Amino acid sequence: MADKRPSHELFFDKWTHLYADRIASMRSSEVRDLLAVTERPDIIALAAGAPYTKALNMEKMNRIMQEVMKKNGPAALNYGSSEGYEPLRKWLTEFMAGEDVTCTPDDIVITDGSQQGLELLAKILVNPGDTIICEAPSYVGALNAFLSFQANIIQIPCDDNGIKTEKVAETLASLKKKGITPRFIYVIPNFQNPSGVTMSLSRRKKLIKLAREYNTIIAEDNAYRRLSFEETPTPSLTSLDDENVIYLGTFSKMLSPGLRVGWLIAPRPIREKIVFAKQAADLCSSSLTQRIVEEYFRQTNMDAHLNKLIAIYVKRRDKMLCAIEEFFPKGVKWTTPKGGFFIWATLPSYLDTTNMLAKAIEQKVAYVPGKAFFADGVTGRDSMRLNYSFMKESDIREGIRRLGEVIETEMELYRSLKG
């Protein structure tokens, strides 16, 4: 039944006197807000941050779901431990050994995707006003999680070799003079979301040295590491120092985001606090989806599974890079990722990609405006994140062609107005 109240009453919120102060720090995710648009069949969605789930063997997935229910139906539909399903945690110790990370099942906590890991980390470490250091740009979901706990986020610029550690050193020294110790340094070292860049080995070692020197910890979000287009990925930060690094992983990029299964590896005292926080948040992650993930990979050759995805993503990255080279006007710069899902494009500084988005959608193409990936919500207005993992190659080329026309039109409009 339609609401017959006047429009000004529909948007009146009479509960403002009840909200917690932290509500003022919360903001909507521009990526999530775009979902309704990108799900339209007529839109070429270069905004998605999703894997190509159509590459999965759906018959196998369906069979595994049925096997899980036949073998462990009652348990799969019941509560589980807050730490997570032990066979999955045991399998993860073997998986992490492939990254030269030595851990036991007791070192691992299963989370509802790495997003929950980020939220729990902020929950146990951040008081209002506490400082966090992260990359600029950085993952919008992490920024929103940290801001919801009223963190003071200091973003350090990146280049093609990742976060500028000399700037991190300067920032840490400046903060120390003020008596401030950052609660943690958050980084996405491999094929970063949104920029696609990878932190060099020398900078990883330098970052670890700085964390030790200033008595803080590194949160390593490694959602994309196994989606490397090169034979030998750079060593993880955790493999270089497991005492001063918290590892966040997820199956959302390697298998399915809909299953909502991730994991966190942390030093024992921090891990215990994470479990307490998780118990307060959701008691436990889904017993059903954890079993599905464990059974799927128990029956699947992981290397073959990942190689299949990588072969698809390499072709799509190359298609997007070629199309950008062909259709984007002069004055636009972009990154060349060696894995993962994303390319970061930077337009002339006089353009605003947020204002331009409506015109792009009119041309049936979508992207994520760059300012979403900065804590101040202002920086990055001339940039955009482009995703190549989700759309087929022909759509990628056509989407970039349309987007190139939109950018060119905006540049011509600016030149005409400037006279």
C-alpha positions as CSV (number, residue, x, y, z in Angstrom):
1,M,0.0,0.0,0.0
2,A,1.4,3.4,-1.0
3,D,2.4,5.8,1.8
4,K,0.1,8.8,1.5
5,R,2.1,11.1,3.8
6,P,3.6,14.3,2.4
7,S,7.1,13.9,1.0
8,H,8.6,16.1,3.7
9,E,7.3,13.7,6.4
10,L,8.6,10.6,4.6
11,F,12.2,11.7,5.1
12,F,11.8,13.1,8.7
13,D,13.8,11.0,11.2
14,K,12.3,11.4,14.7
15,W,14.9,9.1,16.2
16,T,17.9,11.3,15.9
17,H,18.1,11.8,19.7
18,L,18.6,8.1,20.2
19,Y,21.5,7.5,17.8
20,A,25.1,6.8,19.1
21,D,27.7,9.5,18.4
22,R,29.5,7.1,16.0
23,I,26.6,7.3,13.5
24,A,28.1,10.6,12.4
25,S,31.3,8.8,11.3
26,M,29.4,6.2,9.3
27,R,28.9,6.6,5.5
28,S,27.4,4.6,2.7
29,S,29.7,2.6,0.5
30,E,29.6,4.0,-3.0
31,V,30.5,0.6,-4.4
32,R,27.5,-1.0,-2.7
33,D,25.3,1.9,-3.7
34,L,26.2,1.2,-7.4
35,L,25.0,-2.4,-7.2
36,A,21.4,-1.6,-8.2
37,V,22.7,0.1,-11.3
38,T,25.3,-2.5,-12.2
39,E,22.8,-5.3,-11.9
40,R,20.8,-3.8,-14.8
41,P,21.3,-6.1,-17.9
42,D,21.8,-3.1,-20.1
43,I,24.7,-1.7,-18.1
44,I,28.3,-2.7,-18.7
45,A,29.5,-2.9,-15.1
46,L,33.1,-1.9,-14.9
47,A,32.3,-0.9,-11.2
48,A,32.0,-4.5,-9.9
49,G,34.5,-5.9,-7.4
50,A,33.4,-9.4,-8.0
51,P,34.9,-12.6,-9.3
52,Y,33.6,-14.4,-12.4
53,T,31.5,-17.0,-10.6
54,K,30.3,-18.4,-13.9
55,A,33.7,-20.0,-14.2
56,L,32.8,-22.3,-11.4
57,N,31.7,-25.9,-12.0
58,M,28.1,-25.4,-10.9
59,E,27.3,-29.1,-11.2
60,K,30.2,-29.9,-8.8
61,M,29.1,-27.1,-6.4
62,N,25.6,-28.4,-6.4
63,R,26.8,-32.0,-5.7
64,I,29.0,-30.8,-2.9
65,M,26.2,-28.9,-1.3
66,Q,24.1,-32.1,-1.4
67,E,27.0,-34.2,0.0
68,V,27.5,-31.8,2.9
69,M,23.8,-32.0,3.8
70,K,23.7,-35.8,3.5
71,K,26.8,-36.3,5.6
72,N,26.5,-33.5,8.2
73,G,23.1,-31.9,7.7
74,P,22.1,-31.5,11.4
75,A,25.6,-30.1,12.3
76,A,25.7,-27.9,9.2
77,L,22.4,-26.3,10.2
78,N,23.4,-25.8,13.8
79,Y,25.7,-23.4,15.7
80,G,29.4,-24.0,15.4
81,S,32.5,-22.8,17.4
82,S,33.3,-19.1,17.3
83,E,36.8,-19.9,16.1
84,G,35.3,-21.7,13.0
85,Y,34.9,-25.2,11.6
86,E,38.1,-27.1,12.6
87,P,38.5,-29.1,9.4
88,L,38.5,-25.9,7.4
89,R,41.0,-24.2,9.8
90,K,43.2,-27.3,9.4
91,W,43.0,-27.1,5.6
92,L,43.9,-23.4,5.8
93,T,47.1,-24.2,7.6
94,E,48.1,-26.3,4.6
95,F,47.0,-23.5,2.2
96,M,48.9,-20.9,4.1
97,A,52.0,-23.1,4.0
98,G,52.0,-22.3,0.3
99,E,52.6,-18.7,1.3
100,D,55.5,-19.8,3.7
101,V,53.2,-18.9,6.6
102,T,53.5,-21.5,9.5
103,C,50.4,-21.6,11.6
104,T,48.2,-24.0,13.5
105,P,44.3,-24.3,13.4
106,D,44.4,-22.5,16.8
107,D,45.9,-19.4,15.2
108,I,43.0,-19.0,12.8
109,V,39.6,-17.5,13.2
110,I,37.0,-17.9,10.5
111,T,35.1,-14.7,9.6
112,D,32.2,-13.7,7.5
113,G,34.5,-12.6,4.6
114,S,37.6,-10.5,5.3
115,Q,35.2,-7.6,5.8
116,Q,34.1,-8.9,9.2
117,G,37.8,-9.4,10.1
118,L,38.4,-5.7,9.4
119,E,35.4,-4.7,11.5
120,L,36.5,-7.0,14.4
121,L,40.0,-5.6,14.2
122,A,38.8,-2.1,14.6
123,K,36.4,-3.1,17.3
124,I,39.1,-4.5,19.6
125,L,41.9,-1.9,18.8
126,V,40.3,1.4,18.1
127,N,38.9,4.0,20.5
128,P,37.3,7.2,19.2
129,G,40.0,9.4,17.9
130,D,42.7,6.7,17.7
131,T,45.0,6.8,14.7
132,I,45.2,4.3,11.9
133,I,47.6,4.5,8.9
134,C,46.6,3.1,5.5
135,E,47.3,3.5,1.8
136,A,45.9,6.3,-0.4
137,P,43.8,5.2,-2.1
138,S,42.5,2.2,0.0
139,Y,39.7,-0.3,0.1
140,V,36.4,1.5,0.7
141,G,35.0,-1.3,2.9
142,A,38.0,-1.0,5.3
143,L,37.7,2.8,5.4
144,N,34.1,2.6,6.3
145,A,34.7,-0.1,9.0
146,F,37.4,2.1,10.6
147,L,35.4,5.3,10.4
148,S,32.4,3.6,12.1
149,F,34.6,3.3,15.2
150,Q,35.5,7.0,14.8
151,A,39.2,6.4,13.9
152,N,41.5,9.1,12.7
153,I,42.7,7.8,9.4
154,I,46.0,9.0,8.0
155,Q,46.4,7.9,4.3
156,I,49.9,7.7,2.8
157,P,50.2,8.0,-1.0
158,C,51.1,4.9,-3.1
159,D,53.1,4.7,-6.3
160,D,53.8,1.7,-8.6
161,N,55.7,0.0,-5.8
162,G,53.0,0.4,-3.2
163,I,52.8,2.6,-0.1
164,K,55.6,5.1,0.2
165,T,57.4,3.9,3.2
166,E,59.5,7.0,3.5
167,K,56.3,8.9,4.1
168,V,55.2,6.3,6.6
169,A,58.4,6.8,8.5
170,E,57.9,10.6,8.5
171,T,54.4,10.2,9.7
172,L,55.3,7.8,12.5
173,A,58.1,10.1,13.7
174,S,55.7,13.0,13.7
175,L,53.1,11.1,15.6
176,K,55.6,9.9,18.2
177,K,56.5,13.5,19.0
178,K,52.8,14.0,19.8
179,G,52.7,10.9,22.0
180,I,50.6,9.0,19.5
181,T,51.1,5.4,18.5
182,P,48.9,4.2,15.5
183,R,46.7,1.3,16.4
184,F,47.8,-0.4,13.2
185,I,49.0,0.1,9.7
186,Y,46.5,-1.3,7.1
187,V,47.8,-2.4,3.7
188,I,46.7,-4.4,0.7
189,P,50.1,-5.4,-0.5
190,N,49.2,-7.5,-3.6
191,F,47.2,-6.1,-6.6
192,Q,45.7,-3.5,-4.3
193,N,42.0,-2.6,-4.3
194,P,41.5,-0.1,-5.9
195,S,44.8,0.8,-7.6
196,G,46.0,-2.6,-8.7
197,V,49.6,-1.9,-7.6
198,T,51.8,-4.3,-5.6
199,M,54.1,-3.4,-2.8
200,S,57.8,-4.1,-3.5
201,L,59.7,-6.6,-1.3
202,S,62.0,-3.8,-0.1
203,R,59.1,-1.7,1.0
204,R,57.5,-4.7,2.8
205,K,60.7,-5.2,4.7
206,K,60.9,-1.5,5.5
207,L,57.3,-1.4,6.7
208,I,57.9,-4.3,9.0
209,K,61.0,-2.6,10.4
210,L,58.9,0.5,11.0
211,A,56.2,-1.4,12.8
212,R,58.7,-3.0,15.1
213,E,60.5,0.3,15.7
214,Y,57.3,2.2,16.6
215,N,55.6,-0.7,18.5
216,T,52.6,-1.0,16.2
217,I,51.2,-3.8,14.1
218,I,50.4,-4.3,10.4
219,A,47.1,-5.5,9.2
220,E,47.8,-7.4,5.9
221,D,44.6,-7.7,3.7
222,N,45.6,-10.3,1.1
223,A,42.4,-11.0,-0.7
224,Y,44.1,-11.1,-4.2
225,R,47.5,-12.6,-3.6
226,R,46.7,-16.0,-5.1
227,L,45.4,-14.3,-8.3
228,S,48.9,-13.4,-9.5
229,F,49.5,-13.3,-13.2
230,E,53.2,-13.9,-12.7
231,E,54.8,-17.2,-11.6
232,T,56.2,-16.0,-8.2
233,P,54.2,-13.6,-6.1
234,T,56.0,-11.3,-3.7
235,P,56.3,-12.9,-0.2
236,S,53.5,-12.0,2.1
237,L,54.2,-9.7,5.1
238,T,53.1,-12.4,7.4
239,S,55.7,-14.8,6.0
240,L,58.4,-12.2,6.8
241,D,57.2,-11.4,10.3
242,D,54.3,-13.4,12.0
243,E,54.7,-11.6,15.3
244,N,53.9,-8.1,14.1
245,V,51.4,-8.8,11.3
246,I,47.8,-9.8,11.3
247,Y,46.7,-11.7,8.1
248,L,43.3,-11.3,6.6
249,G,42.2,-13.7,3.9
250,T,39.0,-14.5,2.1
251,F,37.4,-17.0,-0.3
252,S,35.3,-14.2,-1.9
253,K,37.8,-13.7,-4.7
254,M,39.0,-17.2,-5.1
255,L,35.6,-19.0,-4.9
256,S,32.4,-17.1,-4.1
257,P,31.6,-13.9,-2.2
258,G,28.1,-15.3,-1.6
259,L,29.4,-17.9,0.8
260,R,30.8,-15.2,3.0
261,V,33.8,-17.1,4.3
262,G,37.1,-15.5,5.2
263,W,39.8,-16.0,7.9
264,L,42.1,-14.1,10.1
265,I,45.5,-15.1,11.5
266,A,46.8,-13.1,14.5
267,P,49.3,-13.3,17.4
268,R,47.6,-15.3,20.2
269,P,46.6,-12.5,22.5
270,I,45.0,-10.5,19.7
271,R,43.3,-13.6,18.3
272,E,41.7,-14.2,21.7
273,K,40.2,-10.7,21.7
274,I,39.0,-11.2,18.1
275,V,37.1,-14.3,19.3
276,F,35.4,-12.4,22.1
277,A,34.4,-9.7,19.6
278,K,33.0,-12.2,17.2
279,Q,31.0,-13.9,19.8
280,A,29.3,-10.6,20.5
281,A,28.8,-9.9,16.8
282,D,27.4,-13.2,15.4
283,L,28.3,-16.0,17.8
284,C,29.8,-18.0,14.9
285,S,30.1,-18.0,11.1
286,S,27.7,-20.2,9.0
287,S,28.4,-23.8,9.8
288,L,26.9,-24.7,6.4
289,T,29.0,-22.5,4.2
290,Q,32.2,-23.3,6.0
291,R,31.6,-27.0,5.3
292,I,30.8,-26.3,1.7
293,V,34.1,-24.4,1.3
294,E,36.2,-27.1,3.0
295,E,34.5,-29.9,1.0
296,Y,34.9,-28.0,-2.3
297,F,38.6,-27.6,-1.9
298,R,39.1,-31.0,-0.4
299,Q,37.8,-32.4,-3.7
300,T,39.5,-29.7,-5.9
301,N,43.1,-29.2,-7.1
302,M,43.6,-25.6,-5.8
303,D,46.3,-24.8,-8.4
304,A,44.1,-26.0,-11.3
305,H,41.2,-24.0,-9.9
306,L,43.2,-20.8,-9.5
307,N,44.9,-21.2,-12.9
308,K,41.5,-21.4,-14.6
309,L,40.5,-18.1,-13.0
310,I,43.9,-16.5,-13.7
311,A,43.7,-17.4,-17.4
312,I,40.3,-15.6,-17.7
313,Y,41.4,-12.6,-15.8
314,V,44.7,-12.1,-17.7
315,K,42.8,-12.0,-21.0
316,R,40.3,-9.5,-19.6
317,R,43.0,-7.3,-18.1
318,D,44.8,-7.2,-21.4
319,K,41.6,-6.5,-23.3
320,M,40.9,-3.5,-20.9
321,L,44.4,-2.2,-21.2
322,C,44.3,-2.3,-25.0
323,A,40.9,-0.6,-25.1
324,I,42.1,2.1,-22.7
325,E,45.1,2.7,-24.9
326,E,42.8,2.9,-27.9
327,F,39.9,4.9,-26.6
328,F,40.9,7.0,-23.7
329,P,42.0,10.6,-24.6
330,K,45.4,12.0,-24.0
331,G,45.9,13.2,-20.5
332,V,44.5,10.1,-18.8
333,K,46.9,7.8,-16.9
334,W,46.4,4.3,-15.6
335,T,48.0,1.5,-13.7
336,T,49.0,-1.9,-15.1
337,P,48.2,-4.6,-12.5
338,K,50.0,-7.9,-12.4
339,G,47.1,-9.7,-10.8
340,G,43.8,-9.1,-9.0
341,F,40.8,-7.3,-10.4
342,F,41.4,-3.6,-10.9
343,I,42.9,-0.8,-12.9
344,W,43.1,2.7,-11.5
345,A,42.7,5.6,-14.0
346,T,43.5,9.2,-13.2
347,L,42.0,11.9,-15.4
348,P,43.1,15.5,-15.8
349,S,42.7,17.3,-12.4
350,Y,39.9,19.5,-13.6
351,L,37.5,16.6,-14.1
352,D,35.3,15.2,-11.4
353,T,34.5,11.5,-11.8
354,T,31.6,11.6,-9.3
355,N,29.8,14.3,-11.4
356,M,30.7,12.4,-14.6
357,L,29.1,9.1,-13.4
358,A,25.5,10.1,-14.3
359,K,26.6,10.8,-17.9
360,A,28.5,7.5,-18.0
361,I,25.4,5.6,-16.8
362,E,23.4,7.4,-19.5
363,Q,25.8,5.7,-22.0
364,K,25.2,2.4,-20.2
365,V,28.6,2.0,-18.5
366,A,29.5,2.2,-14.8
367,Y,32.7,2.7,-12.8
368,V,33.5,3.6,-9.2
369,P,34.5,7.3,-8.6
370,G,37.9,7.7,-7.0
371,K,37.0,9.8,-4.0
372,A,35.2,6.7,-2.5
373,F,38.6,5.3,-1.7
374,F,39.8,8.2,0.4
375,A,38.8,8.8,4.1
376,D,38.2,12.5,3.5
377,G,35.7,11.8,0.8
378,V,37.3,14.6,-1.4
379,T,40.7,13.4,-2.6
380,G,40.6,11.3,-5.7
381,R,37.9,13.2,-7.4
382,D,39.8,13.0,-10.7
383,S,40.2,9.2,-10.5
384,M,38.2,6.0,-11.1
385,R,38.4,2.3,-10.4
386,L,37.8,0.0,-13.3
387,N,37.1,-3.7,-12.9
388,Y,38.0,-6.3,-15.5
389,S,37.2,-9.6,-13.8
390,F,33.4,-9.5,-14.0
391,M,32.5,-8.6,-17.6
392,K,33.3,-10.7,-20.7
393,E,36.0,-9.4,-23.1
394,S,33.7,-7.9,-25.8
395,D,31.8,-5.9,-23.1
396,I,35.0,-4.7,-21.6
397,R,36.1,-3.2,-24.9
398,E,32.7,-1.6,-25.6
399,G,32.5,-0.3,-22.1
400,I,35.8,1.4,-22.3
401,R,34.9,2.8,-25.7
402,R,31.7,4.4,-24.2
403,L,33.6,5.7,-21.2
404,G,36.3,7.1,-23.4
405,E,33.7,9.1,-25.3
406,V,32.2,10.4,-22.0
407,I,35.7,11.5,-20.8
408,E,36.5,13.2,-24.2
409,T,33.1,15.0,-24.1
410,E,33.8,16.3,-20.5
411,M,37.3,17.5,-21.6
412,E,35.9,19.3,-24.6
413,L,33.2,20.9,-22.4
414,Y,35.9,22.2,-20.0
415,R,38.0,23.5,-22.8
416,S,35.1,25.4,-24.3
417,L,34.1,26.9,-21.0
418,K,37.7,28.0,-20.4
419,G,37.6,29.7,-23.8
